[in-house]
């Protein structure tokens, strides 16, 4: 397996930092694009472990930091769910231009909601996977409940998310409202697999049911048993990768 740092420019002209993992020998049999969880980054343990495991199975993986997070340029306060979708599209274009177009997109938590929306605009994608994902983007609205009024009145406010402070602007709240139903999932027209733990304390298992009900076949669901939301145990992340390889081989 080879690993290299890459950079590409998004639609707003910001440079986004990525990490590309490729099989050690020969051409990848497919390229995958990985979207991380809300306020996380490309280097979160689950993304790293899944990326390495997929590369060992011959699938190249690009994971990257969304605008304003990790090593990517831009201001998180100026981002939104829609801008995350645009970042995914830019990442797909980068892969197509410099390597090969992505055939798989994988999204963890809110990243899963993002890939469900972005994949519809990516003709090369044949398979979509979500991990602990909500069915709608506005699932994260509750994170701003204590500051929502202040954000609305002042236009922005500092919010603590996952132990870190971020400036959040009203445009983010407005954008989340636009993605408050799972109706668009029915237009996916890609093979879909949903990974979710029944004991997930961050995104309830009912969200997986909502995604499954909204999607059309072919669709599959795999329970992650007692895994936590971030797949902090290496065995859980590796299990997802193994199942993803086996499932996607039917569609690639």
C-alpha angles and dihedrals in degrees: 000000000000125000126196138171115240137181131204136173123246129213092274092054095253120141111238122202119226141174119219121201118191135178112268096239134032132358117315112257087222141355122233131197119212124204116198130218126276112295089355123112141224092270097060109130097247093052092046094049095045091047093052093046093050091048089055087056092053099263118123117219133202116195120176144174115258117234113298095012133100112338096341123111125243137062118287088212090065094052132093140175088272091053089053088056090050090050089054091051090050090050090051091051090050091053092047093050099044106025122358132310115271116259096181130046121192125190130189119205109320086001085066091057088049095053091048088059099037097046091068088066095046110084094188094058115101102165133041127193129188126193119198089336130165118233092231134032093231087070086094093056090098089065088070099041094109093051103028095104092047091049091050095046099042099029092240142024140181113262129186111227123177089346095307130102121239134174107236121194129206090250089070092054091046091050094050089057089058089060099049099122133057092222094114091061089074089064094055096105091188132106108269134200123185122203117191139154118230089218096049105142095193104046113025120232088242087075090063089052090051091052091047093049093048095048126081125225138312089063133137138186129208122187117224091205109206098356118133123236096263094044088234093171112082092220091060094052092047090049090055090050094048093049091045092054092049094046097044093051087076092060104034 
